[in-house]
Amino acid sequence: MFYTFKIKIKEGTTAKNVTDAARDSFMEREVNDIQIHDNIITGKDSLFKLDFSKRSPLILSPGKEYFIYNESAKTLTYKVEAFYPILFNLLYAGILFLILYFFVQHLIIELVIPGLFFIILTTVDYFQHQAVIAKVSRKINEN
């Protein structure tokens, strides 16, 4: 299961410009393992990462991310594994359901609030990934 975003790259942009922008995006977000092979830039992070310099010390990473540049069509594709973010959002909603089950004991509230919580978290996660490709495309196309 992947989130996939495609953008057009302006004419005159070299593969090196695209590679540099994608690598910079990974480095900004502190993705550990960055591999560049031809026109595919892959970033992989460990599933759990402890980072005490940030506000939240435990970071749940989505796994692998791919920037795939098609030089002939001038398109950049950004693919992100969506399994782990959706799984953790579902777990958070399940925990919220259990908390509400023991304290509220009202079936509609127990179902609606965790359901909305899951939808909101998944939507925010999706738009965060969309913001990554928008930022990379702005950086590439402004050169």
The first five atom37 places (N, CA, C, CB, O) and aatype in JSON, in Angstrom:
{
  "aatype": [12, 13, 18, 16, 13, 11, 9, 11, 9, 11, 6, 7, 16, 16, 0, 11, 2, 19, 16, 3, 0, 0, 1, 3, 15, 13, 12, 6, 1, 6, 19, 2, 3, 9, 5, 9, 8, 3, 2, 9, 9, 16, 7, 11, 3, 15, 10, 13, 11, 10, 3, 13, 15, 11, 1, 15, 14, 10, 9, 10, 15, 14, 7, 11, 6, 18, 13, 9, 18, 2, 6, 15, 0, 11, 16, 10, 16, 18, 11, 19, 6, 0, 13, 18, 14, 9, 10, 13, 2, 10, 10, 18, 0, 7, 9, 10, 13, 10, 9, 10, 18, 13, 13, 19, 5, 8, 10, 9, 9, 6, 10, 19, 9, 14, 7, 10, 13, 13, 9, 9, 10, 16, 16, 19, 3, 18, 13, 5, 8, 5, 0, 19, 9, 0, 11, 19, 15, 1, 11, 9, 2, 6, 2],
  "atom_mask": [
    [1, 1, 1, 1, 1],
    [1, 1, 1, 1, 1],
    [1, 1, 1, 1, 1],
    [1, 1, 1, 1, 1],
    [1, 1, 1, 1, 1],
    [1, 1, 1, 1, 1],
    [1, 1, 1, 1, 1],
    [1, 1, 1, 1, 1],
    [1, 1, 1, 1, 1],
    [1, 1, 1, 1, 1],
    [1, 1, 1, 1, 1],
    [1, 1, 1, 0, 1],
    [1, 1, 1, 1, 1],
    [1, 1, 1, 1, 1],
    [1, 1, 1, 1, 1],
    [1, 1, 1, 1, 1],
    [1, 1, 1, 1, 1],
    [1, 1, 1, 1, 1],
    [1, 1, 1, 1, 1],
    [1, 1, 1, 1, 1],
    [1, 1, 1, 1, 1],
    [1, 1, 1, 1, 1],
    [1, 1, 1, 1, 1],
    [1, 1, 1, 1, 1],
    [1, 1, 1, 1, 1],
    [1, 1, 1, 1, 1],
    [1, 1, 1, 1, 1],
    [1, 1, 1, 1, 1],
    [1, 1, 1, 1, 1],
    [1, 1, 1, 1, 1],
    [1, 1, 1, 1, 1],
    [1, 1, 1, 1, 1],
    [1, 1, 1, 1, 1],
    [1, 1, 1, 1, 1],
    [1, 1, 1, 1, 1],
    [1, 1, 1, 1, 1],
    [1, 1, 1, 1, 1],
    [1, 1, 1, 1, 1],
    [1, 1, 1, 1, 1],
    [1, 1, 1, 1, 1],
    [1, 1, 1, 1, 1],
    [1, 1, 1, 1, 1],
    [1, 1, 1, 0, 1],
    [1, 1, 1, 1, 1],
    [1, 1, 1, 1, 1],
    [1, 1, 1, 1, 1],
    [1, 1, 1, 1, 1],
    [1, 1, 1, 1, 1],
    [1, 1, 1, 1, 1],
    [1, 1, 1, 1, 1],
    [1, 1, 1, 1, 1],
    [1, 1, 1, 1, 1],
    [1, 1, 1, 1, 1],
    [1, 1, 1, 1, 1],
    [1, 1, 1, 1, 1],
    [1, 1, 1, 1, 1],
    [1, 1, 1, 1, 1],
    [1, 1, 1, 1, 1],
    [1, 1, 1, 1, 1],
    [1, 1, 1, 1, 1],
    [1, 1, 1, 1, 1],
    [1, 1, 1, 1, 1],
    [1, 1, 1, 0, 1],
    [1, 1, 1, 1, 1],
    [1, 1, 1, 1, 1],
    [1, 1, 1, 1, 1],
    [1, 1, 1, 1, 1],
    [1, 1, 1, 1, 1],
    [1, 1, 1, 1, 1],
    [1, 1, 1, 1, 1],
    [1, 1, 1, 1, 1],
    [1, 1, 1, 1, 1],
    [1, 1, 1, 1, 1],
    [1, 1, 1, 1, 1],
    [1, 1, 1, 1, 1],
    [1, 1, 1, 1, 1],
    [1, 1, 1, 1, 1],
    [1, 1, 1, 1, 1],
    [1, 1, 1, 1, 1],
    [1, 1, 1, 1, 1],
    [1, 1, 1, 1, 1],
    [1, 1, 1, 1, 1],
    [1, 1, 1, 1, 1],
    [1, 1, 1, 1, 1],
    [1, 1, 1, 1, 1],
    [1, 1, 1, 1, 1],
    [1, 1, 1, 1, 1],
    [1, 1, 1, 1, 1],
    [1, 1, 1, 1, 1],
    [1, 1, 1, 1, 1],
    [1, 1, 1, 1, 1],
    [1, 1, 1, 1, 1],
    [1, 1, 1, 1, 1],
    [1, 1, 1, 0, 1],
    [1, 1, 1, 1, 1],
    [1, 1, 1, 1, 1],
    [1, 1, 1, 1, 1],
    [1, 1, 1, 1, 1],
    [1, 1, 1, 1, 1],
    [1, 1, 1, 1, 1],
    [1, 1, 1, 1, 1],
    [1, 1, 1, 1, 1],
    [1, 1, 1, 1, 1],
    [1, 1, 1, 1, 1],
    [1, 1, 1, 1, 1],
    [1, 1, 1, 1, 1],
    [1, 1, 1, 1, 1],
    [1, 1, 1, 1, 1],
    [1, 1, 1, 1, 1],
    [1, 1, 1, 1, 1],
    [1, 1, 1, 1, 1],
    [1, 1, 1, 1, 1],
    [1, 1, 1, 1, 1],
    [1, 1, 1, 1, 1],
    [1, 1, 1, 0, 1],
    [1, 1, 1, 1, 1],
    [1, 1, 1, 1, 1],
    [1, 1, 1, 1, 1],
    [1, 1, 1, 1, 1],
    [1, 1, 1, 1, 1],
    [1, 1, 1, 1, 1],
    [1, 1, 1, 1, 1],
    [1, 1, 1, 1, 1],
    [1, 1, 1, 1, 1],
    [1, 1, 1, 1, 1],
    [1, 1, 1, 1, 1],
    [1, 1, 1, 1, 1],
    [1, 1, 1, 1, 1],
    [1, 1, 1, 1, 1],
    [1, 1, 1, 1, 1],
    [1, 1, 1, 1, 1],
    [1, 1, 1, 1, 1],
    [1, 1, 1, 1, 1],
    [1, 1, 1, 1, 1],
    [1, 1, 1, 1, 1],
    [1, 1, 1, 1, 1],
    [1, 1, 1, 1, 1],
    [1, 1, 1, 1, 1],
    [1, 1, 1, 1, 1],
    [1, 1, 1, 1, 1],
    [1, 1, 1, 1, 1],
    [1, 1, 1, 1, 1],
    [1, 1, 1, 1, 1]
  ],
  "atom_positions": [
    [[0.85, -1.16, 0.0], [0.0, 0.0, 0.0], [0.91, 1.24, 0.0], [-0.97, -0.01, 1.22], [1.77, 1.38, 0.86]],
    [[0.7, 2.1, -0.96], [1.53, 3.29, -1.12], [0.68, 4.53, -1.3], [2.48, 3.12, -2.31], [-0.42, 4.47, -1.85]],
    [[1.2, 5.67, -0.82], [0.72, 6.97, -1.25], [1.6, 7.32, -2.44], [0.78, 8.07, -0.09], [2.82, 7.21, -2.35]],
    [[1.01, 7.75, -3.55], [1.78, 8.1, -4.74], [1.38, 9.5, -5.2], [1.56, 7.05, -5.88], [0.2, 9.8, -5.38]],
    [[2.4, 10.34, -5.39], [2.19, 11.71, -5.85], [3.07, 11.93, -7.07], [2.5, 12.75, -4.72], [4.24, 11.53, -7.07]],
    [[2.54, 12.57, -8.11], [3.31, 12.88, -9.31], [3.27, 14.38, -9.56], [2.77, 12.11, -10.54], [2.24, 15.03, -9.37]],
    [[4.41, 14.91, -10.0], [4.48, 16.32, -10.36], [5.27, 16.46, -11.65], [5.12, 17.17, -9.22], [6.11, 15.62, -11.97]],
    [[4.99, 17.53, -12.38], [5.75, 17.85, -13.59], [6.93, 18.71, -13.2], [4.86, 18.58, -14.64], [6.83, 19.58, -12.33]],
    [[8.04, 18.47, -13.85], [9.25, 19.25, -13.64], [9.46, 20.11, -14.88], [10.5, 18.32, -13.37], [9.27, 19.65, -16.0]],
    [[9.86, 21.36, -14.66], [10.03, 22.27, -15.79], [11.2, 21.84, -16.68], [10.25, 23.72, -15.29], [12.12, 21.16, -16.24]],
    [[11.12, 22.24, -17.91], [12.18, 21.93, -18.87], [13.5, 22.56, -18.42], [11.8, 22.44, -20.28], [13.52, 23.61, -17.78]],
    [[14.58, 21.9, -18.77], [15.9, 22.42, -18.44], [16.4, 21.97, -17.08], [0.0, 0.0, 0.0], [17.52, 22.31, -16.69]],
    [[15.6, 21.22, -16.35], [16.03, 20.72, -15.05], [16.8, 19.43, -15.26], [14.82, 20.49, -14.1], [16.34, 18.52, -15.95]],
    [[17.97, 19.35, -14.67], [18.79, 18.15, -14.85], [18.44, 17.12, -13.79], [20.3, 18.51, -14.77], [17.82, 17.42, -12.77]],
    [[18.86, 15.9, -14.05], [18.64, 14.81, -13.08], [19.39, 15.1, -11.79], [19.09, 13.46, -13.67], [18.93, 14.72, -10.71]],
    [[20.52, 15.76, -11.89], [21.29, 16.11, -10.69], [20.52, 17.08, -9.81], [22.65, 16.72, -11.07], [20.54, 16.96, -8.59]],
    [[19.84, 18.06, -10.41], [19.02, 19.0, -9.63], [17.93, 18.26, -8.85], [18.37, 20.07, -10.55], [17.7, 18.53, -7.68]],
    [[17.27, 17.32, -9.54], [16.2, 16.54, -8.91], [16.77, 15.66, -7.8], [15.47, 15.67, -9.95], [16.2, 15.59, -6.71]],
    [[17.88, 15.0, -8.07], [18.51, 14.14, -7.07], [18.93, 14.93, -5.84], [19.73, 13.43, -7.67], [18.72, 14.49, -4.71]],
    [[19.52, 16.09, -6.06], [19.96, 16.93, -4.94], [18.77, 17.39, -4.1], [20.74, 18.14, -5.45], [18.84, 17.38, -2.87]],
    [[17.69, 17.79, -4.75], [16.5, 18.26, -4.01], [15.88, 17.12, -3.21], [15.47, 18.85, -4.99], [15.46, 17.32, -2.06]],
    [[15.81, 15.93, -3.79], [15.24, 14.77, -3.08], [16.13, 14.39, -1.9], [15.06, 13.57, -4.04], [15.63, 14.12, -0.8]],
    [[17.43, 14.37, -2.11], [18.37, 14.04, -1.03], [18.28, 15.07, 0.1], [19.83, 13.97, -1.57], [18.29, 14.71, 1.28]],
    [[18.18, 16.35, -0.27], [18.04, 17.4, 0.74], [16.75, 17.23, 1.55], [18.06, 18.78, 0.07], [16.74, 17.47, 2.76]],
    [[15.69, 16.82, 0.88], [14.42, 16.59, 1.57], [14.57, 15.48, 2.61], [13.31, 16.22, 0.56], [14.08, 15.6, 3.73]],
    [[15.25, 14.41, 2.24], [15.48, 13.31, 3.19], [16.35, 13.78, 4.35], [16.15, 12.12, 2.48], [16.09, 13.44, 5.51]],
    [[17.37, 14.56, 4.04], [18.28, 15.02, 5.09], [17.58, 15.98, 6.05], [19.51, 15.68, 4.48], [17.84, 15.95, 7.25]],
    [[16.71, 16.84, 5.53], [15.92, 17.75, 6.38], [15.07, 16.99, 7.36], [15.03, 18.65, 5.52], [14.94, 17.37, 8.53]],
    [[14.47, 15.9, 6.89], [13.58, 15.1, 7.73], [14.34, 14.02, 8.48], [12.49, 14.47, 6.88], [13.72, 13.16, 9.11]],
    [[15.67, 14.05, 8.43], [16.55, 13.15, 9.16], [16.28, 11.68, 8.88], [16.42, 13.4, 10.64], [16.27, 10.85, 9.8]],
    [[16.06, 11.35, 7.62], [15.93, 9.96, 7.2], [17.35, 9.38, 7.16], [15.21, 9.83, 5.79], [18.25, 9.99, 6.59]],
    [[17.53, 8.22, 7.76], [18.88, 7.67, 7.96], [19.51, 7.11, 6.7], [18.84, 6.6, 8.99], [20.6, 7.54, 6.32]],
    [[18.88, 6.18, 6.05], [19.49, 5.42, 4.97], [19.01, 5.97, 3.63], [19.15, 3.91, 5.09], [17.88, 5.71, 3.21]],
    [[19.87, 6.73, 2.95], [19.52, 7.33, 1.65], [20.35, 6.64, 0.58], [19.76, 8.88, 1.65], [21.58, 6.6, 0.66]],
    [[19.67, 6.09, -0.42], [20.37, 5.42, -1.53], [19.94, 6.05, -2.84], [20.07, 3.88, -1.53], [18.75, 6.3, -3.07]],
    [[20.93, 6.31, -3.7], [20.66, 6.89, -5.01], [21.13, 5.9, -6.05], [21.36, 8.28, -5.19], [22.3, 5.55, -6.1]],
    [[20.2, 5.45, -6.89], [20.52, 4.51, -7.95], [19.82, 4.98, -9.22], [20.1, 3.04, -7.57], [18.59, 4.93, -9.32]],
    [[20.59, 5.44, -10.17], [20.08, 6.02, -11.41], [19.13, 7.17, -11.08], [19.37, 4.94, -12.28], [19.54, 8.15, -10.47]],
    [[17.87, 7.04, -11.47], [16.9, 8.11, -11.23], [15.94, 7.77, -10.09], [16.11, 8.38, -12.48], [14.85, 8.33, -10.01]],
    [[16.34, 6.86, -9.21], [15.51, 6.48, -8.07], [16.27, 6.81, -6.79], [15.13, 4.96, -8.12], [17.37, 6.31, -6.57]],
    [[15.67, 7.64, -5.96], [16.27, 8.01, -4.67], [15.39, 7.39, -3.6], [16.38, 9.58, -4.5], [14.21, 7.71, -3.49]],
    [[15.98, 6.51, -2.8], [15.22, 5.8, -1.78], [15.7, 6.23, -0.41], [15.36, 4.27, -1.95], [16.91, 6.31, -0.16]],
    [[14.77, 6.51, 0.46], [15.09, 6.8, 1.86], [14.4, 5.79, 2.74], [0.0, 0.0, 0.0], [13.2, 5.56, 2.61]],
    [[15.15, 5.2, 3.63], [14.56, 4.21, 4.54], [14.96, 4.59, 5.95], [15.03, 2.76, 4.2], [16.11, 4.92, 6.23]],
    [[14.0, 4.53, 6.82], [14.23, 4.85, 8.22], [13.81, 3.65, 9.05], [13.47, 6.13, 8.64], [12.98, 2.84, 8.62]],
    [[14.36, 3.54, 10.23], [13.94, 2.46, 11.11], [12.5, 2.75, 11.55], [14.89, 2.33, 12.35], [12.06, 3.9, 11.58]],
    [[11.8, 1.7, 11.9], [10.4, 1.85, 12.25], [10.23, 2.71, 13.49], [9.76, 0.48, 12.47], [9.37, 3.59, 13.52]],
    [[11.03, 2.46, 14.49], [10.99, 3.27, 15.71], [12.32, 3.99, 15.84], [10.71, 2.39, 16.97], [13.38, 3.4, 15.64]],
    [[12.26, 5.25, 16.16], [13.48, 6.03, 16.28], [13.36, 6.9, 17.52], [13.75, 6.89, 15.0], [12.37, 7.61, 17.7]],
    [[14.36, 6.83, 18.37], [14.39, 7.69, 19.55], [15.18, 8.94, 19.22], [15.0, 6.94, 20.78], [16.33, 8.85, 18.78]],
    [[14.58, 10.09, 19.42], [15.24, 11.35, 19.12], [14.86, 12.34, 20.21], [14.85, 11.88, 17.71], [13.78, 12.93, 20.17]],
    [[15.73, 12.52, 21.17], [15.41, 13.35, 22.32], [15.62, 14.84, 22.06], [16.25, 12.93, 23.5], [15.35, 15.66, 22.93]],
    [[16.1, 15.19, 20.86], [16.25, 16.61, 20.54], [14.93, 17.23, 20.07], [17.31, 16.8, 19.46], [14.79, 18.45, 20.07]],
    [[13.99, 16.42, 19.69], [12.68, 16.89, 19.23], [11.71, 16.95, 20.4], [12.12, 15.97, 18.11], [12.05, 16.57, 21.52]],
    [[10.51, 17.44, 20.14], [9.5, 17.52, 21.19], [9.06, 16.13, 21.64], [8.28, 18.31, 20.71], [8.95, 15.86, 22.83]],
    [[8.82, 15.25, 20.68], [8.41, 13.9, 21.05], [9.59, 12.97, 20.83], [7.16, 13.43, 20.23], [10.09, 12.87, 19.71]],
    [[10.05, 12.29, 21.86], [11.26, 11.49, 21.72], [11.09, 10.23, 20.88], [11.75, 11.1, 23.07], [12.06, 9.73, 20.31]],
    [[9.87, 9.71, 20.79], [9.66, 8.49, 20.01], [9.02, 8.85, 18.68], [8.78, 7.46, 20.78], [7.95, 9.45, 18.64]],
    [[9.69, 8.5, 17.6], [9.19, 8.8, 16.26], [8.84, 7.48, 15.59], [10.23, 9.6, 15.42], [9.64, 6.55, 15.58]],
    [[7.65, 7.41, 15.03], [7.23, 6.24, 14.28], [7.38, 6.56, 12.81], [5.76, 5.81, 14.63], [6.67, 7.42, 12.27]],
    [[8.29, 5.89, 12.17], [8.61, 6.21, 10.79], [7.77, 5.36, 9.83], [10.1, 6.01, 10.52], [7.44, 4.22, 10.14]],
    [[7.45, 5.93, 8.67], [6.64, 5.16, 7.72], [7.4, 4.1, 6.95], [6.02, 6.09, 6.76], [6.79, 3.38, 6.16]],
    [[8.68, 3.96, 7.15], [9.43, 2.94, 6.41], [10.13, 3.54, 5.22], [0.0, 0.0, 0.0], [10.95, 4.45, 5.38]],
    [[9.82, 3.05, 4.02], [10.53, 3.51, 2.83], [9.78, 4.6, 2.08], [10.78, 2.36, 1.9], [8.55, 4.63, 2.05]],
    [[10.56, 5.49, 1.49], [10.03, 6.54, 0.62], [10.86, 6.51, -0.66], [10.08, 7.95, 1.31], [12.06, 6.25, -0.62]],
    [[10.21, 6.79, -1.77], [10.89, 6.76, -3.06], [10.61, 8.05, -3.83], [10.44, 5.54, -3.9], [9.47, 8.51, -3.9]],
    [[11.67, 8.63, -4.39], [11.53, 9.66, -5.4], [11.98, 9.02, -6.71], [12.37, 10.97, -5.05], [13.13, 8.58, -6.8]],
    [[11.12, 8.97, -7.71], [11.44, 8.36, -8.99], [11.31, 9.43, -10.06], [10.52, 7.13, -9.29], [10.23, 9.97, -10.28]],
    [[12.42, 9.72, -10.72], [12.43, 10.78, -11.73], [12.45, 10.16, -13.12], [13.65, 11.73, -11.53], [13.36, 9.41, -13.46]],
    [[11.43, 10.47, -13.92], [11.36, 10.03, -15.31], [11.84, 11.19, -16.17], [9.9, 9.58, -15.71], [11.12, 12.16, -16.39]],
    [[13.08, 11.07, -16.65], [13.71, 12.17, -17.35], [13.04, 12.47, -18.7], [15.16, 11.88, -17.57], [12.95, 13.63, -19.1]],
    [[12.57, 11.44, -19.38], [11.96, 11.67, -20.69], [10.6, 12.37, -20.58], [11.8, 10.35, -21.44], [10.27, 13.21, -21.41]],
    [[9.82, 12.03, -19.56], [8.5, 12.65, -19.38], [8.56, 13.87, -18.47], [7.52, 11.63, -18.81], [7.57, 14.58, -18.32]],
    [[9.72, 14.12, -17.86], [9.9, 15.24, -16.93], [8.88, 15.18, -15.78], [9.77, 16.57, -17.67], [8.25, 16.19, -15.45]],
    [[8.73, 14.0, -15.19], [7.84, 13.85, -14.04], [8.62, 13.26, -12.86], [6.62, 12.94, -14.39], [9.52, 12.44, -13.04]],
    [[8.26, 13.71, -11.69], [8.84, 13.19, -10.46], [7.72, 12.52, -9.69], [9.53, 14.31, -9.62], [6.69, 13.13, -9.41]],
    [[7.93, 11.26, -9.34], [6.95, 10.5, -8.58], [7.49, 10.29, -7.18], [6.64, 9.13, -9.27], [8.64, 9.91, -6.98]],
    [[6.64, 10.56, -6.21], [7.0, 10.37, -4.8], [6.08, 9.29, -4.26], [6.87, 11.71, -3.97], [4.86, 9.45, -4.21]],
    [[6.68, 8.17, -3.84], [5.91, 7.05, -3.29], [6.32, 6.84, -1.84], [6.12, 5.75, -4.12], [7.5, 6.85, -1.5]],
    [[5.33, 6.66, -0.99], [5.56, 6.45, 0.43], [4.78, 5.22, 0.86], [5.15, 7.7, 1.27], [3.6, 5.07, 0.53]],
    [[5.44, 4.33, 1.6], [4.72, 3.19, 2.15], [3.7, 3.7, 3.17], [5.7, 2.17, 2.81], [4.05, 4.44, 4.08]],
    [[2.48, 3.31, 3.01], [1.4, 3.82, 3.86], [0.94, 2.81, 4.9], [0.23, 4.23, 3.01], [0.06, 3.12, 5.71]],
    [[1.5, 1.62, 4.9], [1.03, 0.57, 5.81], [1.22, 0.95, 7.27], [1.75, -0.73, 5.52], [0.27, 0.88, 8.06]],
    [[2.44, 1.34, 7.64], [2.72, 1.63, 9.06], [1.97, 2.85, 9.59], [4.2, 1.83, 9.25], [1.42, 2.78, 10.69]],
    [[1.92, 3.95, 8.86], [1.14, 5.07, 9.4], [-0.33, 4.72, 9.62], [1.24, 6.26, 8.46], [-0.92, 5.11, 10.63]],
    [[-0.92, 4.0, 8.68], [-2.34, 3.63, 8.83], [-2.51, 2.64, 9.98], [-2.88, 3.02, 7.53], [-3.47, 2.72, 10.74]],
    [[-1.56, 1.7, 10.1], [-1.62, 0.72, 11.2], [-1.55, 1.41, 12.55], [-0.48, -0.3, 11.06], [-2.33, 1.11, 13.45]],
    [[-0.6, 2.35, 12.7], [-0.47, 3.04, 13.98], [-1.67, 3.94, 14.26], [0.81, 3.86, 14.02], [-2.09, 4.06, 15.41]],
    [[-2.23, 4.57, 13.24], [-3.44, 5.37, 13.44], [-4.59, 4.49, 13.9], [-3.83, 6.11, 12.14], [-5.39, 4.89, 14.75]],
    [[-4.67, 3.29, 13.35], [-5.7, 2.35, 13.77], [-5.48, 1.9, 15.22], [-5.71, 1.13, 12.83], [-6.43, 1.77, 15.98]],
    [[-4.22, 1.67, 15.58], [-3.92, 1.3, 16.97], [-4.26, 2.43, 17.94], [-2.43, 0.93, 17.1], [-4.83, 2.19, 19.01]],
    [[-3.93, 3.67, 17.56], [-4.28, 4.82, 18.41], [-5.79, 4.92, 18.58], [-3.73, 6.12, 17.8], [-6.27, 5.17, 19.68]],
    [[-6.53, 4.71, 17.49], [-7.99, 4.77, 17.57], [-8.52, 3.63, 18.45], [-8.62, 4.68, 16.16], [-9.48, 3.83, 19.2]],
    [[-7.9, 2.46, 18.36], [-8.3, 1.34, 19.21], [-8.05, 1.61, 20.68], [0.0, 0.0, 0.0], [-8.88, 1.28, 21.52]],
    [[-6.92, 2.22, 20.99], [-6.62, 2.58, 22.38], [-7.62, 3.62, 22.89], [-5.17, 3.11, 22.51], [-8.09, 3.54, 24.02]],
    [[-7.93, 4.61, 22.04], [-8.93, 5.61, 22.42], [-10.29, 4.96, 22.66], [-9.03, 6.7, 21.34], [-11.01, 5.33, 23.58]],
    [[-10.64, 3.99, 21.81], [-11.9, 3.27, 21.99], [-11.93, 2.58, 23.36], [-12.1, 2.23, 20.86], [-12.93, 2.65, 24.07]],
    [[-10.83, 1.9, 23.71], [-10.79, 1.2, 25.0], [-10.89, 2.17, 26.18], [-9.51, 0.37, 25.12], [-11.57, 1.88, 27.17]],
    [[-10.22, 3.3, 26.07], [-10.3, 4.31, 27.13], [-11.74, 4.8, 27.28], [-9.35, 5.5, 26.84], [-12.26, 4.89, 28.39]],
    [[-12.37, 5.12, 26.15], [-13.76, 5.59, 26.21], [-14.71, 4.48, 26.68], [-14.21, 6.1, 24.84], [-15.69, 4.76, 27.37]],
    [[-14.42, 3.23, 26.31], [-15.26, 2.11, 26.72], [-15.31, 1.98, 28.24], [-14.75, 0.79, 26.1], [-16.36, 1.75, 28.83]],
    [[-14.15, 2.14, 28.87], [-14.1, 1.99, 30.32], [-14.58, 3.22, 31.08], [-12.7, 1.66, 30.75], [-15.07, 3.08, 32.21]],
    [[-14.46, 4.41, 30.5], [-14.83, 5.62, 31.24], [-16.19, 6.19, 30.86], [-13.79, 6.66, 31.04], [-16.91, 6.71, 31.72]],
    [[-16.56, 6.12, 29.57], [-17.81, 6.74, 29.13], [-18.95, 5.73, 29.09], [-17.62, 7.38, 27.75], [-20.05, 6.03, 29.54]],
    [[-18.7, 4.58, 28.56], [-19.67, 3.49, 28.42], [-20.94, 3.93, 27.7], [-20.03, 2.95, 29.79], [-22.06, 3.67, 28.13]],
    [[-20.72, 4.61, 26.57], [-21.8, 5.01, 25.68], [-21.37, 4.61, 24.28], [-22.12, 6.57, 25.79], [-20.4, 5.16, 23.75]],
    [[-22.07, 3.66, 23.67], [-21.62, 3.02, 22.43], [-21.39, 4.0, 21.29], [-22.61, 1.99, 22.0], [-20.4, 3.87, 20.56]],
    [[-22.26, 4.96, 21.11], [-22.11, 5.91, 20.0], [-20.85, 6.75, 20.18], [-23.36, 6.82, 19.89], [-20.09, 6.93, 19.23]],
    [[-20.61, 7.25, 21.37], [-19.41, 8.04, 21.63], [-18.17, 7.16, 21.47], [-19.45, 8.66, 23.06], [-17.16, 7.6, 20.92]],
    [[-18.25, 5.91, 21.95], [-17.11, 5.0, 21.85], [-16.73, 4.7, 20.41], [-17.43, 3.7, 22.57], [-15.55, 4.46, 20.12]],
    [[-17.68, 4.72, 19.5], [-17.4, 4.42, 18.1], [-17.1, 5.66, 17.27], [-18.56, 3.68, 17.49], [-16.2, 5.64, 16.43]],
    [[-17.85, 6.73, 17.49], [-17.72, 7.92, 16.65], [-16.4, 8.66, 16.89], [-18.89, 8.86, 16.89], [-15.71, 9.0, 15.93]],
    [[-16.05, 8.9, 18.13], [-14.84, 9.67, 18.43], [-13.57, 8.96, 17.95], [-14.74, 9.93, 19.93], [-12.75, 9.6, 17.29]],
    [[-13.37, 7.67, 18.23], [-12.17, 7.01, 17.66], [-12.2, 6.95, 16.13], [-12.05, 5.6, 18.22], [-11.15, 7.04, 15.49]],
    [[-13.38, 6.79, 15.55], [-13.49, 6.79, 14.08], [-13.06, 8.12, 13.48], [0.0, 0.0, 0.0], [-12.3, 8.16, 12.52]],
    [[-13.55, 9.21, 14.06], [-13.15, 10.54, 13.6], [-11.66, 10.77, 13.84], [-13.97, 11.62, 14.3], [-10.98, 11.37, 13.0]],
    [[-11.16, 10.31, 14.97], [-9.74, 10.43, 15.3], [-8.89, 9.73, 14.24], [-9.47, 9.84, 16.7], [-7.88, 10.27, 13.8]],
    [[-9.29, 8.52, 13.85], [-8.56, 7.76, 12.83], [-8.6, 8.5, 11.49], [-9.16, 6.35, 12.68], [-7.57, 8.61, 10.82]],
    [[-9.75, 8.99, 11.1], [-9.88, 9.69, 9.82], [-9.03, 10.96, 9.81], [-11.36, 10.05, 9.55], [-8.35, 11.24, 8.82]],
    [[-9.07, 11.71, 10.9], [-8.29, 12.95, 10.96], [-6.8, 12.67, 10.92], [-8.64, 13.74, 12.23], [-6.07, 13.32, 10.18]],
    [[-6.32, 11.69, 11.71], [-4.9, 11.36, 11.7], [-4.42, 10.88, 10.34], [-4.61, 10.29, 12.75], [-3.35, 11.27, 9.88]],
    [[-5.21, 10.05, 9.68], [-4.83, 9.53, 8.36], [-4.82, 10.65, 7.33], [-5.79, 8.41, 7.92], [-3.94, 10.69, 6.47]],
    [[-5.79, 11.56, 7.4], [-5.84, 12.68, 6.47], [-4.65, 13.61, 6.67], [-7.15, 13.45, 6.62], [-4.04, 14.06, 5.7]],
    [[-4.33, 13.92, 7.92], [-3.18, 14.79, 8.21], [-1.89, 14.15, 7.71], [-3.09, 15.06, 9.73], [-1.04, 14.84, 7.14]],
    [[-1.74, 12.85, 7.92], [-0.54, 12.14, 7.45], [-0.43, 12.23, 5.93], [-0.58, 10.67, 7.89], [0.66, 12.46, 5.39]],
    [[-1.54, 12.04, 5.24], [-1.55, 12.11, 3.78], [-1.13, 13.51, 3.3], [-2.95, 11.77, 3.23], [-0.31, 13.64, 2.39]],
    [[-1.68, 14.54, 3.92], [-1.35, 15.91, 3.52], [0.08, 16.29, 3.89], [-2.32, 16.89, 4.15], [0.69, 17.13, 3.22]],
    [[0.64, 15.69, 4.93], [2.04, 15.93, 5.26], [2.95, 15.39, 4.15], [2.4, 15.28, 6.61], [3.94, 16.03, 3.79]],
    [[2.61, 14.22, 3.62], [3.39, 13.67, 2.51], [3.2, 14.5, 1.25], [3.0, 12.2, 2.24], [4.14, 14.68, 0.47]],
    [[2.02, 14.99, 1.04], [1.77, 15.85, -0.11], [2.57, 17.15, 0.01], [0.26, 16.17, -0.24], [3.03, 17.68, -1.0]],
    [[2.74, 17.64, 1.21], [3.54, 18.85, 1.43], [5.02, 18.6, 1.13], [3.39, 19.33, 2.88], [5.72, 19.52, 0.69]],
    [[5.5, 17.38, 1.36], [6.89, 17.05, 1.05], [7.14, 17.18, -0.44], [7.24, 15.63, 1.53], [8.11, 17.82, -0.85]],
    [[6.28, 16.59, -1.27], [6.49, 16.65, -2.72], [6.28, 18.08, -3.23], [5.53, 15.68, -3.46], [6.94, 18.49, -4.18]],
    [[5.39, 18.83, -2.62], [5.2, 20.23, -3.02], [6.44, 21.06, -2.73], [3.98, 20.84, -2.31], [6.84, 21.89, -3.54]],
    [[7.04, 20.82, -1.58], [8.25, 21.56, -1.21], [9.41, 21.2, -2.14], [8.63, 21.27, 0.25], [10.16, 22.08, -2.57]],
    [[9.56, 19.92, -2.45], [10.63, 19.48, -3.36], [10.4, 20.05, -4.75], [10.69, 17.94, -3.42], [11.35, 20.5, -5.39]],
    [[9.17, 20.05, -5.23], [8.9, 20.57, -6.57], [9.15, 22.07, -6.65], [7.46, 20.26, -6.96], [9.66, 22.56, -7.65]],
    [[8.8, 22.8, -5.57], [9.1, 24.24, -5.55], [10.6, 24.48, -5.64], [8.53, 24.89, -4.29], [11.07, 25.35, -6.37]],
    [[11.34, 23.69, -4.87], [12.8, 23.84, -4.86], [13.41, 23.52, -6.22], [13.42, 22.93, -3.8], [14.32, 24.21, -6.67]],
    [[12.9, 22.5, -6.88], [13.42, 22.11, -8.2], [13.03, 23.15, -9.26], [12.87, 20.71, -8.61], [13.87, 23.58, -10.06]],
    [[11.77, 23.56, -9.27], [11.28, 24.43, -10.32], [11.68, 25.88, -10.18], [9.81, 24.34, -10.37], [11.55, 26.65, -11.14]],
    [[12.18, 26.29, -9.01], [12.61, 27.68, -8.87], [14.01, 27.91, -9.42], [12.56, 28.09, -7.43], [14.39, 29.06, -9.65]],
    [[14.78, 26.85, -9.62], [16.14, 27.01, -10.18], [16.1, 27.41, -11.63], [16.93, 25.72, -10.04], [17.14, 27.58, -12.25]]
  ]
}
